[in-house]
Amino acid sequence: MAAALFLAACGSTGVTTGPGGPGPIAGPAATAPPAPPPILTREGVTPPFMAGRRIVRIGLLLPFASRPDDAHAIYQAAELAVFDFGDAATLLIPRESGATAAEAAANTRILLRDGADVILGPLQREAVIGAAQAARERQVPVIGFSSDRTVAGDGVYILSLPLEEDVRRIVEYAMSKGVRNFALLTAESDYGRRVETALRAEAGARGGSVTFAQFYQRGDREAAAAARTLAAQMRGSNVQAILIAENGSPLRSTGPALLIGGVSLDRIQLLGTSAWAGGDAQREPTLSRGWYAAPDPALRADFEQRFRAAYAGRAPSRISSLGYDGVMAAVQAAQGMRTDAVPRQAIERPEGFAGADGVFRFRGDGSIERGLAILEVRQQGAAAIDPAPRTFRTN
């Protein structure tokens, strides 16, 4: 399969797919004549023109069969990163992940046979668990794309945009401006409960508190009713800010309902997560002046411009940057590599990496820390009132 689907490093961005996903992609070579298919050497999959050199093989596990749109968007961004950051010793080996832990484990073992020095993906939680089980057998690190932090650790890293990072950043900023007492308005869901847990932890760690948490079954009327209930609960309280963890039309329903319920939006600061970044907050005047945490939109615009230039004007999906940042981090972590796998200390380097959505770094427990901006909702669009950091402190 790999031999039949191999794409030489000739500048092509076409993708040939089959049951195992697209074929291997090599980094820019000094010369790139039409090449015969790769062979499986003792070291792993080796294109003939790369024979004899120390190759960095990056395995990429994606659900091409069950989620083809997401998989191909991530794959194309990963391919772009090979040409942006890779060199003549970089080889990207994509493969179908499967949807279950068992399938992902089996496909990971094939990538390990192919000589993968690091595994990127899979996307789903169960598949990351399966990939991790197989990769740990060979002490090869996994940089998964799931947002579930519970699967991280022991050589498994989570490259995602976790809501916990949104909450950390917005709470940190709000408390720097004098906010001490919070209320929460969110849907009754796994997302909402994770936001509640993160909000209570972050506020409590800084001497603050969460006075009220109001949940609802997601829907416009339900969100509005919950907002009116919260407004009634807040009368006479010392709440200074409300975190609304929502997007879409339910988000737009909350602002007017809070106002009708008696909340003074001149006195109470509205807060949001990166779910506000889709533009819904800008379309609702009552949410004006609200603050939310999100990746720096200027950095994201630069990535999107490069993606469109490479793929005939097609815009990248929101999660496609995971493939781009994963390959970039793998290439940079592998620099000077002297072992058979990308070393963990290189992945956990304190200075982190500068990605498509800003700087990020991996903690020792496998979770990710991201440099996020604080944006304020304005009628003409969001404005950064506290820019995202461009570097991390390393002391």
Secondary structure, DSSP 8 states (H G I E B T S, - for coil): -HHHH-B-SSS-------TT-S--EE---S--------EE-SSSEE-GGGTTS--EEEEEEE-TTT-HHHHHHHHHHHHHHHHHH--TTEEEEEEE--SSHHHHHHHHHHHHHTT-SEEE--SSHHHHHHHHHHHHHTT--EEE--S-GGG--SSEEE-S--HHHHHHHHHHHHHHTT--EEEEEEESSHHHHHHHHHHHHHHHHTT-EEEEEEEE-SSHHHHHHHHHHHHHHHTTS---EEEEE--HHHHHHHHHHHHHTT--TTTSEEEE-GGGGGTTGGG-GGGTT-EEEE--HHHHHHHHHHHHHHTTT----TTTHHHHHHHHHHHHHTTT--SSS--HHHHT-TT-EEETTEEEEE-TTS-EEE--EEEE--TT--EEEE---SS----
